[in-house]
Amino acid sequence: MNVLFKTLQTTLLIVLFTISPIYAADEAPSEPDLKASSYLLIDFHSGIVLAEKNQDKRIEPASITKLMTAYVIYDALKKGSISLDDNVLISEKSWKMEGSRMFVEAGKKVPLKRMLSGLVIQSGNDAAVALAEHIAGSEEAFVSRMNEWAKRLGMNSTHFMNATGWPAENHYTTARDIAKLTRVLIKEFPEHYKLHAKKSYSYNGIKQYNRNKLLWRDKTVDGVKTGHTESAGYCLVASSKRNGMRLISVMLGTKSEKERADYSQELLEYGFRFFETHKLYDSGSVLAEARIWKGTKKTIPAGLMNDFYITVQKGRYKNLKGLMELDTTLDAPIKRGDIVGKAIFKDGATIIKEIPLFALDSVDAGGFWSKVTGSIQKLFN
């Protein structure tokens, strides 16, 4: 192994592993062909795309918008700037909101916990506006936070104009961006995410039902959000977990409630039927030693900062190989978390996923003599 390592190091390519077979290989599955404007299916843990149509097409998100509204609220709860015990004042503006509502009354104060249920379960536009005003002072200020978070989360094709999803010019997103948001919402706020699985909620003597019909059809589905306007069509983001594998589907622009549920179910069944996800490495795993020049150390451990999962077609796990490229020109100082290379995971000639390799330790710059000798060694290397 040492001979192989030294030989391949000069080309920056190192074979890391070959994984044992789990299943007999199946024929390559055909992706579903669904009559929606766009859709996307990803694995939650690996983020790998399993099926898609027009995932980068700009669309009107309707009430799918409220996923970001909820995310901003969850973050504020986490930071302690608001509390579930807060009383939210219902403004005239929020009371007058049209569309789906939880039917709060103007001038009254409602516990934030109840308002949050109205937002998530009933998709209340009145709840969205009232919560936005409570958190940021105005809906406009809250929307600025939504757009700031969109940038931070890498939702590069998204822009919000309101907290509800009410049709507005310059209010748009994509299936890819919705999947990014859904994935991080589930990961960062698992306790709050449980609210998305509730089938009904009553307020002011009115019982309303969650519009995500998959919650009744499939016990493995535990969220996440529906949306509908005349211009956006019927939309549904759904998530299902089976035997430790979680999938997220995004279905946009169908013609009916039935279609959005049927198509979403078809996507999820496709993913669970033909793919499997495996955890390959824990956070902090060392995959290689990177050469460092002109420093107090000659090498540094290179590896992963987070748990790493891979999703492959069932029966193809035995074909999975890992390759690694290390930067051979690294000069000290190097800080923990700096990118020092990348790992490439392939099934035959097909690249399944590429991930960065990080420095798992720090190296200080060496003294004068270390810099001189390091420069010479680096030149000849």
C-alpha positions as a printed Julia matrix, in Angstrom:
381×3 Matrix{Float64}:
   0.0    0.0     0.0
   2.86   2.38    0.79
   4.4    1.78   -2.65
   1.05   2.43   -4.33
   0.58   5.61   -2.29
   4.0    7.0    -3.23
   3.59   6.14   -6.92
   0.19   7.76   -7.31
   0.91  10.76   -5.14
   2.76  12.41   -8.01
  -0.43  12.36  -10.11
  -2.61  13.43   -7.17
  -4.73  10.29   -7.57
  -4.99   7.74   -4.76
  -7.33   4.72   -4.66
  -8.92   4.66   -1.22
 -11.19   1.63   -1.12
 -13.4   -0.88   -2.85
 -16.66  -1.63   -1.03
 -18.08  -5.14   -0.6
 -21.28  -6.1    -2.47
 -24.66  -5.83   -0.72
 -27.16  -6.83   -3.42
 -27.1   -8.43   -6.86
 -27.07  -5.77   -9.55
 -30.42  -4.67  -10.99
 -31.0   -3.22  -14.4
 -30.71   0.55  -14.53
 -34.11   2.03  -13.57
 -35.98   4.45  -15.8
 -36.81   7.77  -14.18
 -40.52   8.58  -13.8
 -41.96  10.81  -16.52
 -44.49  12.96  -14.68
 -46.72  15.71  -16.04
 -45.56  18.49  -13.73
 -43.83  21.77  -14.46
 -40.78  20.59  -12.52
 -39.83  18.08   -9.87
 -36.86  16.76   -7.95
 -36.09  13.73   -5.77
 -33.02  13.73   -3.5
 -31.66  11.64   -0.68
 -31.7   13.62    2.56
 -28.39  12.35    3.95
 -26.25  12.36    0.8
 -28.01  15.14   -1.12
 -27.64  13.09   -4.3
 -30.27  13.69   -7.0
 -32.2   10.53   -7.89
 -34.7   12.0   -10.38
 -35.43  15.45  -11.76
 -37.25  17.47  -14.36
 -36.52  21.18  -14.85
 -35.04  21.44  -11.35
 -33.59  24.87  -12.14
 -36.7   26.27  -13.8
 -37.87  29.46  -12.09
 -41.34  28.92  -10.65
 -43.85  30.64   -8.39
 -43.7   28.76   -5.07
 -47.15  29.64   -3.65
 -47.38  28.49    0.0
 -44.17  26.46   -0.33
 -42.8   29.91    0.59
 -43.87  29.21    4.17
 -41.01  26.71    4.5
 -38.65  29.68    4.59
 -41.05  31.59    6.83
 -40.93  28.65    9.24
 -37.14  28.34    8.94
 -36.62  31.98    9.96
 -39.0   31.49   12.91
 -37.23  28.3    14.02
 -33.89  30.11   13.89
 -35.26  32.98   16.0
 -36.56  30.45   18.55
 -33.15  28.74   18.63
 -31.36  32.05   19.23
 -33.83  33.02   21.96
 -35.02  36.27   20.39
 -38.57  34.92   20.58
 -40.3   32.25   22.67
 -43.14  29.81   22.12
 -44.77  31.51   25.12
 -44.8   34.94   23.44
 -48.18  36.5    22.76
 -48.52  37.6    19.13
 -50.65  40.67   18.46
 -52.95  40.21   15.46
 -52.77  43.27   13.24
 -55.44  44.55   10.88
 -53.21  43.57    7.97
 -52.82  39.96    9.08
 -56.54  39.64    9.88
 -57.47  40.81    6.37
 -55.25  38.3     4.58
 -57.03  36.24    1.96
 -56.48  32.61    0.98
 -55.82  29.9     3.56
 -56.24  31.17    7.13
 -56.42  30.03   10.73
 -59.05  32.73   11.4
 -57.38  34.84   14.07
 -59.14  38.04   15.14
 -57.72  41.54   14.81
 -56.6   43.16   18.06
 -56.28  39.91   19.97
 -53.1   38.29   21.25
 -52.45  34.63   20.48
 -49.65  32.44   21.93
 -46.85  32.06   19.42
 -46.98  28.28   19.8
 -50.56  28.25   18.51
 -49.71  30.66   15.7
 -46.89  28.38   14.6
 -49.31  25.46   14.35
 -51.61  27.63   12.27
 -48.75  28.47    9.95
 -47.42  24.94    9.48
 -50.54  22.77    9.63
 -53.22  25.11    8.28
 -50.9   27.12    6.05
 -52.47  30.27    7.42
 -51.61  33.45    5.57
 -52.9   35.43    8.56
 -50.53  33.47   10.82
 -47.57  34.07    8.49
 -48.04  37.84    8.44
 -48.72  38.13   12.19
 -45.62  36.07   13.02
 -43.49  38.07   10.58
 -44.6   41.32   12.21
 -43.94  39.95   15.7
 -40.42  38.84   14.83
 -39.2   41.67   12.61
 -41.61  44.57   13.2
 -43.07  44.37    9.7
 -43.59  41.79    6.98
 -41.19  43.74    4.75
 -38.39  43.52    7.31
 -39.08  39.83    7.83
 -38.91  39.21    4.07
 -35.44  40.81    4.08
 -34.4   38.14    6.57
 -35.9   35.46    4.34
 -33.81  36.67    1.41
 -30.68  36.9     3.56
 -31.16  33.28    4.61
 -31.74  32.24    1.01
 -28.29  33.62    0.14
 -26.63  31.93    3.12
 -28.18  28.58    2.23
 -27.04  28.78   -1.37
 -30.54  29.27   -2.78
 -29.12  31.24   -5.68
 -32.27  31.18   -7.81
 -34.7   32.36   -5.13
 -36.2   35.71   -4.22
 -39.07  36.4    -1.84
 -41.49  39.31   -1.85
 -43.73  38.21    1.03
 -43.98  35.68    3.86
 -47.07  33.88    2.55
 -46.44  32.93   -1.07
 -49.19  35.22   -2.33
 -48.57  35.84   -6.06
 -46.21  38.75   -6.59
 -43.84  39.88   -9.3
 -40.24  38.92   -8.52
 -41.33  36.2    -6.06
 -39.75  32.98   -7.3
 -37.65  29.9    -6.58
 -36.72  26.51   -8.11
 -37.12  22.85   -7.22
 -33.39  22.67   -6.46
 -33.56  25.57   -4.0
 -36.67  24.2    -2.31
 -34.92  20.87   -1.77
 -31.9   22.66   -0.25
 -34.12  24.53    2.18
 -36.14  21.45    3.12
 -33.02  19.42    3.75
 -31.46  21.97    6.09
 -34.77  22.64    7.88
 -35.16  18.94    8.73
 -31.51  18.63    9.73
 -31.25  21.74   11.89
 -34.69  21.73   13.53
 -35.81  18.11   14.03
 -38.03  18.97   17.02
 -39.9   21.7    15.16
 -40.07  19.53   12.05
 -42.36  17.11   13.94
 -45.1   19.74   13.6
 -45.14  19.17    9.83
 -46.46  15.63   10.35
 -49.63  16.68   12.17
 -52.79  16.0    10.2
 -55.12  18.6    11.68
 -55.36  21.62   13.97
 -58.27  23.46   15.58
 -58.41  27.16   16.38
 -61.35  29.42   17.21
 -63.68  26.42   17.02
 -62.65  25.61   13.46
 -60.89  22.32   12.7
 -58.76  22.32    9.54
 -56.75  19.53    7.96
 -53.22  19.43    6.65
 -53.41  19.52    2.85
 -50.58  17.01    2.47
 -52.65  13.94    1.57
 -49.62  11.66    1.78
 -49.79  11.93    5.57
 -52.91   9.77    5.39
 -51.74   7.47    2.59
 -48.25   6.59    3.75
 -47.25   6.28    7.41
 -43.59   6.81    6.49
 -44.32  10.35    5.21
 -43.81  12.96    7.95
 -44.0   16.3     6.09
 -43.53  18.83    4.69
 -45.63  21.48    2.79
 -48.24  22.07    0.11
 -48.87  25.09   -2.08
 -51.41  26.24   -4.63
 -52.37  29.3    -6.62
 -53.98  29.55  -10.05
 -50.68  30.61  -11.61
 -48.42  28.19   -9.68
 -50.64  25.13   -9.94
 -50.65  22.45   -7.25
 -47.34  21.91   -5.46
 -46.12  19.53   -2.76
 -42.86  19.0    -0.91
 -42.87  15.62    0.82
 -40.43  13.64    2.91
 -40.47   9.96    3.83
 -38.18   7.85    6.0
 -37.9    4.08    5.62
 -35.32   1.87    7.34
 -33.05   4.82    8.07
 -33.16   6.18    4.51
 -34.93   9.53    4.1
 -35.99  10.99    0.74
 -37.24  14.47   -0.14
 -39.48  15.03   -3.17
 -40.41  18.39   -4.66
 -43.4   18.42   -7.02
 -44.33  21.7    -8.7
 -47.0   22.83  -11.13
 -49.43  19.9   -11.32
 -53.09  20.26  -12.33
 -54.82  18.98   -9.2
 -54.44  17.95   -5.56
 -54.7   14.32   -6.66
 -51.91  14.68   -9.23
 -49.5   16.35   -6.81
 -50.06  13.58   -4.26
 -49.97  10.74   -6.82
 -46.85  12.04   -8.53
 -45.07  12.68   -5.23
 -45.87   9.15   -4.08
 -44.57   7.77   -7.39
 -41.29   9.65   -6.98
 -40.8    8.41   -3.43
 -41.58   4.81   -4.37
 -39.1    5.04   -7.23
 -36.36   6.24   -4.89
 -36.89   3.58   -2.23
 -37.31   0.82   -4.81
 -34.15   1.41   -6.8
 -31.64   3.14   -4.49
 -29.88   2.64   -1.18
 -27.94   5.0     1.06
 -24.9    4.11    3.17
 -22.9    6.04    5.71
 -19.25   5.76    4.71
 -17.46   7.99    7.2
 -18.03   9.75   10.5
 -17.26  13.39   11.04
 -13.54  13.85   11.68
 -12.47  10.76    9.74
  -8.9   10.99    8.41
  -8.63   9.88    4.78
  -5.06  10.93    3.97
  -1.98  12.89    5.01
  -1.41  16.08    3.05
   2.15  17.32    2.46
   2.79  20.8     3.87
   5.73  22.97    2.84
   7.56  25.67    4.84
   5.81  24.8     8.11
   6.47  23.44   11.59
   5.05  20.08   10.41
   5.62  18.22    7.16
   2.2   16.57    6.97
  -1.3   17.21    8.2
  -4.32  14.9     8.48
  -6.87  15.48    5.73
 -10.44  14.31    5.99
 -14.08  15.16    6.61
 -15.72  17.78    8.81
 -19.16  16.11    8.7
 -20.64  12.63    8.46
 -20.54  11.39    4.87
 -23.24   9.38    3.12
 -23.46   8.02   -0.42
 -26.54   6.95   -2.41
 -26.21   4.4    -5.2
 -28.44   2.23   -7.31
 -29.28  -1.0    -5.51
 -26.75  -3.64   -6.37
 -24.07  -1.13   -7.4
 -22.5   -0.69   -3.97
 -19.88  -3.31   -4.82
 -18.71  -1.16   -7.75
 -18.19   1.98   -5.69
 -14.61   3.24   -5.57
 -13.11   6.25   -3.89
 -10.38   8.39   -5.4
  -8.6   11.3    -3.84
  -6.86  14.38   -5.15
  -4.55  16.24   -2.78
  -3.07  19.65   -3.37
   0.72  19.13   -3.41
   1.54  22.86   -3.3
   0.28  23.68    0.22
   2.4   26.21    2.1
   2.11  26.87    5.85
   0.35  28.39    7.64
  -2.63  26.05    7.27
  -5.69  26.34    9.52
  -8.04  23.57   10.55
 -10.94  23.62    8.08
  -8.9   24.79    5.08
  -9.6   22.79    1.92
  -6.56  20.69    0.99
  -8.02  18.42   -1.71
 -11.1   16.48   -2.69
 -12.46  12.94   -2.65
 -14.2   11.55   -5.72
 -16.63   8.64   -5.52
 -17.27   6.7    -8.72
 -19.38   3.83   -9.98
 -17.3    2.62  -12.91
 -16.63   5.7   -15.04
 -19.57   7.64  -13.55
 -18.81  10.18  -10.84
 -21.43   9.83   -8.1
 -20.21  12.58   -5.82
 -17.25  14.87   -5.13
 -16.54  16.32   -1.68
 -13.8   18.59   -0.33
 -11.11  17.27    1.99
 -10.33  19.54    4.92
  -7.29  20.07    7.08
  -8.11  18.42   10.41
  -5.27  20.19   12.22
  -3.36  23.46   11.95
   0.25  24.09   10.93
   2.17  27.26   11.74
   4.66  28.78    9.35
   8.23  27.67    9.98
  11.28  29.82   10.57
  13.69  31.2     7.98
  15.61  27.96    7.45
  12.4   25.95    7.19
  11.13  28.27    4.48
  14.37  28.06    2.5
  14.68  24.28    2.63
  10.95  23.89    2.08
  11.08  26.0    -1.07
  13.92  23.92   -2.49
  12.24  20.6    -1.65
   8.96  21.78   -3.1
  10.68  22.83   -6.33
  12.31  19.43   -6.87
   9.17  17.54   -5.78
